């Protein structure tokens, strides 16, 4: 199975939720926003996990959270994109989605493209007055599984490359230590029918396990359902 086959078969086809691009976002329900204290107020260290299905509005919601944080602290926002877009031959659908997503981001946000070494990128860019938005964990996990175009059997036990466990452990170690506000976007893909094939089942299982660990570490967890954020864990900032 090719690298992108799993994420595309599950409806995950962009660097961030593509439903938030274009007219679909314009008509989406208003996203949840925290009360706005005066600009320049120091914000506490926070980890937020934003979950949702494909085209649920999760990326748009996460971007609004980052915008709110920047208004609160006057600090920088760093967007970490995990999608690969250097495939040969070029994936025109992916390139279009990336272009739409870039066009929507505020011009003053810093962009870091890191498809594999996510913990290193977080260490390098986290700061006390800043906000980091990672979009998304789903594609990052896909990149770890298919590191260097690794192939898997259709049936049997799946053995991922060593980097799979190493990078996940590094991320989970880093998250409690990072200053500022970190927002992670991830797909909830366990609500539907799982396609056949050992590697697809492995992917769905491992993403579910990782989401559980991220949720346990998070101060806030929000699940996007048809563009509406549902509080799963943690209260909104006062």
N, C-alpha and C positions, 0 to 999 in steps of 0.2 A: 504494500500500500504506500502510495506516495506521501510525502510530508504533509501536504495540505488536505489529504483525503479525509482525515478524521474531522478536522475542524469544519470543513465545508459540509460534510455529511450531517453534522450536528447544527448547521446554521450559523457557524462562527466563522466569518469570512473577512473580517477587517481588523485594523489595529485598535479599533474601539468600536463601540456599538454603532453600526452604520445607520440604525434607525434615527439616530440623532442628527443626521445630516439632511440638509434641504428642507422641503416642505413638511416632512413628517414631524420635525422638531417644532416648527412654527405652530403646529396645531396641537402639540402635546400639552398635557395638563401642567399647570404651574408647579415647579419643583419646590420641595421643602427648603426653607431658608431659616437660618438662625436669626434671632434678634440681633441688631447691629449696634454694638457699643461704638463709642467714638473712635475714629480712625487712629491708629498708632498704639492702641491698647495691646499690652502683651498677652499672647494666647498661650494656654498650657500645652504640654506635649500631648498629642492625640493620634491614635491610629483608628482609621475608619475603613471598614470593609463594605463595599457596595456590590451586591449580588443581583443577578437578574438573568432572565432568559434572553435569547436572541431578539433584538429589536424591542427590548423592554424599556429603553430610555435610561439605562444605568449610566452610560458614559456622559450623557447630557446632565444628569443629576450630579455625578461626581465633579464635572467641570464647574457646576454652579457652586458646589461646596468649596472648591479651590478659589473661585472668584470671591466668595464671601470671606474666606480666610484672608485673602490679600487685602480686601477692603478694611478688615478688622485690624490687621497688623501693619499694613503698608510694607509687608515683606514680599520677597520674590516667590514666584511659582515656577517649579521645574516639572516639566512633563516628560515622563519616561515612557517611550513607545517600545513595545516588545515585539512588534510584528517584523518579520523579515520581508523586505521588498527588493531583494537583489537576486531573485530567482532567474534562472536561464532555462527555457525562454521566459521572457517577462510575463507576469500575470496581470493582464490589463484590468481585470476586475479589482484586484487588490490595489493596483496603482491608483485607480479612480477613487476608491474609498479612502486611501491615504491622503490624496489631494484634497478631497472634500473635508476631511477631518482637519488638515492643516489650515485650510481657509477659515475654519470656524474658531480656531484658537486665538486668544488675544495675542497681539503682536509682541507684547513685552514678556510673554512666557518663554523661558528657556526650554530648549528641546534636547533631549538625550535619547539616542536610539541604542538600545541595549537588549538584544534578543536572548542572551544567555546569562551573563554575569550580573544578575539583578542586585544581589547584595552589595557587590562592589560599587555599583552605580549609586545605590542609596547611601552608603557610607560617604561617597565623594561629594554628594550634593545636599545632604540634609543639613539644615541649620536652624537655630532656635527660633528665628523670626520668619522662617520660610515654610512653604508647603510643597510637597512632592506628590504628584498624581501619577500612578502607575496604571497604564491601560495597554494590555490587560494580562492578568495572571494566567488566563486560559491559553493564550497563544504562547506565552513564555513556557508553560509546561509542555506544550506541543513541541517547541523548539528543543527542549531537553531530551524528549523521547527520541526525536529524529535527528539528533546531533550528527553532523557529517553524513547526512542522507542514509542513516542506518535503516536497514530493512528488517522486517519481522515476519514470522510465519503466520499464516491465516489461522492455524489451530495450535494449541499447546500452550506451554508456560512462556510468558514474556519476561525476558531479562533485559532491563534498560541499561544504558551505558553508565559507568561510574559517576559521570557528571550529574546524572539525574538526582541521585541521593545527595551528592556533595553540595549542589547548588540549592536544593530545598533546605537542607540543614543550615547552610550559610544564611539563607533568608530568614529562617525562623530564629536564628541566633541574633541577627542584626536588628530585627524589628523592635524588641524592647529597649534597645540602646540608642535609637535614633532620636535626635531632637526635632522639635517643630511638629508639623502636622503631616502625616503620611496617609494618603488615600489610595487604597487598592481596589481595582475593579476586577471582578471575576464572574464567570458565567455559572449559573445554576443549571446544570444539564441533566440532572437525575430525575426530572419530573416526567419525562417522556419515554417512549420506547427506545431501548438501546439497540442500535444496529448490530447485525451479526459480525463476528470476527473477533479473534482473541485480542488483537491490539486495540480495537475500539473499546471493548469491555474493560481492558486494563486502563485505558485513558480515562474513561468515565469514573471508574473506581478511584483512581489516584487523584483526580481533580476533586472528587467528593471528600476524600480524606484530607487533602490539602486545605480545602475551604473550611473544614471543621477546625483545623489547627489555626488558621488565620482568624477565624471567628473567635476562638478562645483567647487569642492574644489581643484582639481588637477592643477598643473602648466603646465603639459604636458599630453596629451592623445594620445596614438598611437593605431591604429586598425590594426591588422595583417590579411592580406588577402592572402591566399596561400603562407605563409612564407614571404610576403613582407609588411614591416611596412608603414602605411599610416598616415601622420600627421593629426590629428583631431583638436588638440588644442596645442598652445604653440610652440615656436621655440626651436631648438636644442641649447645646451649650446655653447657660443662663444668660 
